[in-house]
Amino acid sequence: MTVQNLRDALFAYKNREGIGIDFYSFAEEHIRQMRENGQKGSASVYVSAVNCLKDFKPELSIQELRSDLLKEFENYMRRPRTITRNNGHSNITYHKEPMINSGVLSYMSRLRALFNAAKEKYNDDNNDITIIKHEPFVRYKMPVANMATKRSISEKEIARIINYEPNKDDTQLLKQARDVFMMMIYLSGINSIDLYYATPAIDGRINYNRHKTKRKRRDNAPMSIQIQPELQPLLEKYSDPANKYLLNFYKKYSDEKNFLRAIDKGLKSLGEKLNLSQKLTTYTARHSVATILSNKLNTSVDDVAICLNHVDPNKAITLTYIRTDFSKVDNANRKFIEYILEVAKKEKESINQKENTTFNENQKQCVQRKKLHSERTKLERLII
């Protein structure tokens, strides 16, 4: 037995069955490594899951992470709760609403990934060292995710956003949010994070790898889309003089989260001002593009998936052999833009017609009032 094997054996005895392994310390180190590897977005979800578990059980060893505790934790998340956390300066109290299946599944999936990462680190099959022996996530039944909420708005509502002319009372945030929304629908529902990090265009095309899935897909989730004429003025308005990125939002917002938060805040104000049927967010653009392409323009589900940079898991391996035809994205995007601009044009004409009709009616009534006043004056003179 080598010295290293002896050390491993002593460590295994001291920490048998994970008794001496602090789950939160391990999680903190694992999340730190994720951030160093550029997985900042994913890391933030892990932080939220771990913090929620800490609210439920402030101290936890690997050994204590059992299926019955997971079930108790799930029940905890499904109840309304009040929690207090320290932000580094003071204690802040939060009121949390009960989680639905999707939220519970998201957190439990991250905790399972952390547990499996701990097993990979501490167990050593080659030397028959098994420190973490139990399997809490085998007995625990994961909830089924809720059906995704439909966040699309109608083509007429998008037309109102297109036709909306900002006034002096509108905040700069609202005006910027509207511009970003327009960029998104002109780019086939691009995600805000991909818009934020988009690099300068090449040969009239915006090329990127979708942040949300590029680490999960064999092909790194590539996307390429042609810049349409309607988009060009917006790209010029927010262009990056340093040519580091396509747009200059990184100079105003330190990261994609602050960018998203600001845009969603502006869109919320815009949506309320236009009295839209759904809360307006950056996701609205993506959902609306997909819905209109499918329901109004008869675009196949497969082509809509290409436009959204989605991949069927059952076809993932096959698709690594096939070069994606991004002309399908360009054609569908052009079709969408022409359709939505035509709707916007008709909506504007309809509004103008109504305004003209109202104006003519007012003029007519004004003439009638003047005529009536004149006749009354004549009558009064005759009586005198």
C-alpha positions in Angstrom: 0.0 0.0 0.0 1.4 3.4 -1.0 1.5 6.4 1.3 -1.3 8.0 -0.8 -3.5 4.9 -0.4 -2.9 5.0 3.3 -4.0 8.6 3.4 -7.1 7.9 1.4 -7.9 4.9 3.7 -7.5 7.1 6.8 -9.6 9.8 5.2 -12.3 7.3 4.3 -12.4 6.0 7.9 -12.5 9.4 9.4 -15.3 10.5 7.0 -17.1 7.1 6.7 -20.5 7.4 5.0 -20.0 11.2 4.6 -20.4 12.0 8.3 -17.6 14.5 8.3 -18.4 16.1 5.0 -20.3 19.4 5.2 -22.7 19.6 2.3 -22.8 23.4 2.2 -19.0 23.8 2.2 -18.8 21.3 -0.7 -21.6 23.1 -2.5 -19.9 26.5 -2.1 -16.6 25.2 -3.6 -18.4 23.5 -6.4 -20.4 26.7 -7.3 -17.1 28.7 -7.1 -15.6 26.4 -9.7 -18.7 26.7 -11.9 -18.3 30.5 -11.9 -14.6 30.2 -12.8 -15.6 28.0 -15.7 -17.9 30.7 -17.1 -21.1 29.1 -15.9 -22.3 32.2 -14.0 -26.0 31.8 -15.0 -26.2 28.2 -13.9 -24.2 28.9 -10.7 -26.8 31.5 -9.7 -29.6 28.8 -9.8 -27.4 26.5 -7.7 -26.9 29.3 -5.1 -30.7 29.8 -4.9 -31.3 26.1 -4.4 -28.6 25.8 -1.7 -29.8 29.0 0.1 -33.4 27.6 0.2 -32.1 24.4 1.7 -30.1 26.4 4.3 -33.3 28.2 5.2 -34.9 24.8 5.9 -31.9 23.3 7.6 -29.0 25.6 8.5 -26.4 22.8 9.0 -26.2 19.7 6.9 -23.7 16.9 6.4 -23.7 14.6 3.4 -24.8 11.8 5.7 -28.0 13.7 6.7 -29.1 14.2 3.1 -31.7 11.4 3.0 -34.9 10.8 1.0 -37.1 11.6 4.0 -35.4 14.9 4.5 -35.8 15.7 0.8 -39.5 15.1 1.1 -39.8 17.3 4.1 -37.8 20.0 2.2 -40.2 19.7 -0.7 -43.2 20.2 1.6 -41.4 23.2 3.1 -41.0 24.8 -0.4 -44.7 24.2 -1.2 -45.8 26.3 1.8 -45.8 30.1 2.1 -42.9 31.1 4.3 -41.1 34.1 5.8 -37.3 34.0 5.9 -34.6 36.3 7.1 -31.2 36.5 5.5 -28.2 38.7 6.0 -27.1 40.6 2.9 -23.7 41.5 4.4 -25.0 44.7 6.0 -28.2 43.9 7.7 -30.9 41.2 8.1 -33.6 41.4 5.4 -37.0 39.6 5.7 -38.5 38.0 2.6 -42.0 36.6 2.1 -42.0 33.6 -0.3 -45.0 32.2 -2.1 -45.5 28.4 -2.3 -43.4 26.9 -5.1 -45.1 25.0 -8.0 -43.7 21.8 -9.5 -41.3 23.5 -11.9 -39.6 25.4 -9.1 -39.4 22.4 -6.8 -38.0 20.3 -9.7 -35.4 23.0 -10.6 -34.1 23.2 -7.0 -34.1 19.4 -6.4 -32.3 18.8 -9.7 -29.5 21.1 -8.6 -29.2 19.5 -5.2 -29.0 16.1 -6.9 -26.3 17.3 -9.2 -24.3 18.6 -6.2 -24.8 15.3 -4.4 -23.6 13.3 -7.4 -20.6 15.7 -7.7 -19.7 15.0 -4.1 -19.9 11.2 -4.7 -17.6 11.6 -7.7 -15.1 13.6 -5.6 -15.1 11.5 -2.5 -15.7 8.0 -3.7 -12.8 6.1 -5.5 -13.9 2.9 -7.2 -10.3 2.2 -8.3 -9.2 1.8 -4.6 -12.5 0.5 -3.3 -13.1 3.6 -1.3 -16.8 4.4 -0.9 -17.3 7.3 1.5 -20.8 8.2 0.4 -22.8 5.0 0.2 -26.4 6.2 0.3 -28.6 7.2 -2.6 -31.3 9.7 -1.4 -32.4 10.7 -4.8 -33.2 7.1 -5.9 -36.0 6.8 -3.4 -37.2 10.4 -3.6 -39.6 10.9 -6.4 -39.0 14.1 -8.4 -42.1 16.1 -9.3 -43.2 16.5 -12.9 -42.7 19.9 -14.3 -45.7 22.1 -14.9 -46.7 22.9 -18.5 -44.9 26.0 -19.6 -47.0 29.2 -19.2 -48.0 30.7 -22.5 -46.5 34.2 -22.5 -47.3 35.2 -26.1 -49.3 38.3 -27.1 -51.3 38.7 -30.3 -50.0 40.2 -33.5 -52.3 43.2 -32.9 -50.7 43.8 -29.5 -47.2 43.6 -31.1 -48.4 46.1 -33.7 -49.3 48.5 -30.9 -45.8 48.2 -29.6 -44.4 48.9 -33.1 -46.7 51.8 -33.6 -46.1 53.3 -30.2 -44.4 56.7 -30.3 -42.7 57.5 -27.0 -43.6 60.9 -25.5 -41.8 63.3 -23.2 -43.3 61.7 -20.1 -41.8 58.3 -20.9 -38.7 57.2 -19.1 -35.5 56.4 -20.9 -35.8 52.9 -19.5 -39.2 52.4 -21.2 -37.9 53.7 -24.5 -34.8 51.5 -24.4 -36.9 48.5 -23.4 -39.2 49.0 -26.4 -36.1 49.2 -28.7 -34.8 45.9 -27.2 -38.1 44.2 -27.6 -38.1 45.3 -31.3 -34.6 43.9 -31.7 -35.7 40.6 -30.2 -38.6 40.1 -32.5 -36.5 41.1 -35.5 -34.0 38.4 -34.4 -36.4 35.5 -34.2 -37.0 35.9 -30.5 -33.3 36.0 -29.4 -32.8 35.6 -25.6 -31.7 38.7 -23.7 -28.4 37.1 -22.6 -27.5 36.3 -26.2 -28.3 39.8 -27.3 -26.2 41.2 -24.5 -23.1 39.1 -25.4 -23.6 39.1 -29.2 -20.4 39.9 -31.0 -20.0 42.2 -34.0 -21.8 41.1 -37.2 -19.9 39.3 -39.9 -21.1 39.6 -43.5 -24.5 41.0 -42.4 -25.1 38.1 -40.0 -25.2 37.8 -36.3 -23.6 34.6 -35.1 -23.6 33.2 -31.6 -24.0 30.1 -29.5 -27.0 30.1 -27.3 -25.8 30.6 -23.7 -28.6 28.5 -22.1 -27.8 25.3 -23.9 -24.3 25.5 -25.4 -22.7 23.5 -22.6 -25.4 20.9 -22.7 -25.4 20.2 -26.5 -22.9 18.4 -28.6 -22.9 21.1 -31.3 -22.6 24.0 -28.7 -26.0 25.4 -29.8 -24.9 27.5 -32.8 -27.1 30.2 -34.3 -26.7 32.5 -37.3 -29.3 35.0 -38.5 -29.3 37.6 -41.2 -29.7 41.3 -40.2 -32.9 42.6 -41.7 -33.3 46.2 -42.9 -35.8 47.0 -40.1 -33.2 46.0 -37.5 -30.2 48.0 -38.8 -31.3 51.4 -37.4 -31.6 49.9 -33.9 -28.2 48.2 -34.2 -26.6 51.6 -35.1 -28.4 53.4 -32.3 -26.9 51.0 -29.7 -23.7 50.1 -31.5 -20.5 49.5 -29.5 -17.8 52.0 -30.5 -15.1 49.7 -29.1 -16.4 46.9 -31.3 -16.1 44.4 -28.5 -19.7 43.4 -28.7 -22.5 44.0 -31.2 -24.3 46.4 -28.8 -23.1 48.7 -26.0 -25.3 47.5 -23.2 -22.3 46.0 -21.4 -21.1 49.6 -20.7 -24.3 50.5 -18.9 -25.1 47.2 -17.2 -22.3 45.2 -15.4 -23.8 41.8 -16.4 -26.6 40.2 -18.3 -28.8 39.9 -15.1 -28.8 43.6 -14.5 -29.5 44.1 -18.2 -32.5 41.7 -18.1 -33.8 43.3 -14.9 -33.7 46.8 -16.4 -35.4 45.7 -19.7 -38.1 43.8 -17.9 -38.8 46.8 -15.7 -39.2 49.0 -18.8 -41.3 46.5 -20.6 -43.6 46.1 -17.6 -44.3 49.9 -17.7 -44.8 49.8 -21.5 -47.2 46.8 -21.3 -49.3 48.6 -18.6 -49.4 51.7 -20.6 -50.7 49.8 -23.7 -53.0 47.7 -21.5 -51.7 44.4 -23.0 -53.3 41.1 -22.2 -50.1 39.6 -20.7 -47.4 41.0 -18.6 -44.7 42.2 -21.1 -41.3 40.7 -20.5 -38.3 39.7 -22.7 -39.7 36.2 -22.8 -42.9 37.6 -24.5 -41.0 38.3 -27.6 -39.7 34.8 -27.9 -43.1 33.2 -27.2 -44.9 35.5 -29.5 -42.6 34.9 -32.4 -42.9 31.1 -32.0 -46.7 31.3 -31.7 -47.2 33.6 -34.7 -44.8 31.6 -36.9 -46.8 28.4 -36.1 -50.4 29.6 -35.9 -50.5 32.5 -38.4 -47.7 31.7 -40.9 -48.0 27.9 -41.0 -44.4 27.4 -40.2 -43.6 23.7 -39.3 -42.8 22.9 -35.7 -39.3 21.7 -36.9 -38.6 25.0 -38.5 -39.9 27.0 -35.5 -37.5 24.9 -33.4 -34.6 25.9 -35.6 -35.6 29.6 -35.3 -35.6 29.2 -31.5 -32.4 27.1 -31.5 -34.2 24.2 -29.9 -33.2 20.5 -30.5 -35.2 17.4 -30.0 -33.2 15.2 -27.5 -34.1 12.1 -29.5 -32.4 13.6 -32.6 -29.5 15.3 -30.9 -26.9 12.8 -32.0 -28.2 12.6 -35.6 -28.1 16.4 -35.8 -24.4 16.5 -35.0 -23.9 15.0 -38.5 -26.1 17.5 -40.3 -25.1 21.1 -41.0 -27.9 23.4 -39.9 -29.5 25.3 -42.7 -29.8 28.8 -41.3 -31.5 30.1 -44.4 -34.7 28.5 -42.9 -34.3 30.9 -40.0 -33.8 33.9 -42.4 -36.8 33.0 -44.5 -39.1 32.4 -41.5 -37.8 35.6 -39.9 -38.4 37.7 -43.0 -41.9 36.2 -43.3 -42.6 37.1 -39.7 -41.4 40.7 -40.0 -43.3 41.3 -43.2 -46.5 39.9 -41.6 -46.2 41.8 -38.3 -45.4 45.1 -40.1 -48.4 44.7 -42.4 -50.6 44.1 -39.3 -49.0 47.2 -37.7 -49.7 49.2 -40.9 -53.4 48.2 -40.9 -53.8 48.9 -37.2 -52.3 52.4 -37.7 -54.6 53.1 -40.7 -57.6 51.9 -38.7 -56.7 54.2 -35.8 -56.1 57.1 -38.2 -59.5 56.4 -39.9 -61.2 56.4 -36.5 -59.5 59.6 -35.5 -60.5 61.3 -38.9 -64.0 60.1 -38.4 -64.1 61.5 -34.9 -62.6 64.8 -36.2 -65.2 65.0 -39.0 -68.0 64.3 -36.6 -66.8 67.0 -34.2 -66.5 69.4 -37.1 -70.0 68.6 -38.3 -71.4 69.1 -34.8 -69.5 72.4 -34.5 -71.1 73.6 -37.7 -74.5 72.5 -36.6 -74.1 74.3 -33.2 -73.0 77.5 -35.0 -76.0 77.3 -37.4 -78.3 76.7 -34.5 -76.8 79.7 -32.6 -77.2 81.9 -35.7 -80.9 80.9 -36.1 -81.6 81.5 -32.4 -80.0 85.0 -32.6 -82.2 85.9 -35.6 -85.3 84.7 -33.8 -84.4 86.7 -30.8 -84.0 89.9 -32.9 -87.4 89.3 -34.6 -89.1 89.0 -31.1 -87.5 92.2 -30.0 
